[in-house]
Amino acid sequence: MRPSIPSKANALPAKWTAILRNWAAGEEVTAIGAQNMRVVEDAFIYRLVWALEAVRTRRVS
């Protein structure tokens, strides 16, 4: 669905799995990198949660 797909300007970097792994492991922001926190906030906190909630809502209905 369009809201959960990142725009080309906000596309996931090639190393997104490492960023996600570090964030989920509780690494410090300085270790993840301030520039990568935008990926965490946009893709993992906002879009992923939104998409999961959309799937859950659709399943209930």
C-alpha positions as CSV (number, residue, x, y, z in Angstrom):
1,M,0.0,0.0,0.0
2,R,1.3,3.5,-0.9
3,P,1.6,4.9,2.7
4,S,3.9,2.0,3.7
5,I,6.2,2.1,0.7
6,P,9.1,4.5,1.1
7,S,9.5,7.2,-1.5
8,K,12.7,7.1,-3.7
9,A,14.1,9.9,-1.6
10,N,13.6,7.9,1.5
11,A,14.5,4.5,0.1
12,L,16.0,1.9,2.4
13,P,19.8,1.9,2.3
14,A,21.6,-1.3,1.3
15,K,22.6,-2.0,4.9
16,W,19.1,-1.6,6.4
17,T,19.2,-5.0,8.0
18,A,22.3,-4.0,10.0
19,I,20.6,-0.8,11.0
20,L,17.5,-2.7,12.1
21,R,19.6,-5.3,14.0
22,N,21.6,-2.6,15.9
23,W,18.4,-0.6,16.8
24,A,16.5,-3.7,18.0
25,A,19.6,-4.7,20.0
26,G,19.4,-1.4,21.9
27,E,22.6,0.1,20.4
28,E,23.3,3.8,21.2
29,V,22.3,6.4,18.6
30,T,25.9,7.3,18.2
31,A,26.7,3.7,17.2
32,I,23.8,3.5,14.8
33,G,24.6,6.9,13.4
34,A,22.5,10.0,13.4
35,Q,21.9,9.8,9.6
36,N,20.6,6.2,10.1
37,M,18.1,7.3,12.7
38,R,16.0,8.8,10.0
39,V,15.7,5.3,8.5
40,V,14.8,3.9,11.9
41,E,12.1,6.5,12.5
42,D,10.6,6.5,9.1
43,A,10.8,2.9,8.0
44,F,10.8,0.9,11.3
45,I,8.8,3.0,13.7
46,Y,6.3,4.7,11.5
47,R,5.8,2.7,8.3
48,L,6.3,-0.8,9.7
49,V,3.9,-0.3,12.6
50,W,1.4,1.4,10.3
51,A,1.5,-1.5,7.9
52,L,1.1,-4.1,10.6
53,E,-1.9,-2.3,12.1
54,A,-3.5,-2.0,8.6
55,V,-3.1,-5.8,8.1
56,R,-4.5,-6.5,11.6
57,T,-7.5,-4.2,11.0
58,R,-8.2,-5.7,7.6
59,R,-8.0,-9.2,9.0
60,V,-10.5,-8.3,11.8
61,S,-12.9,-6.9,9.2
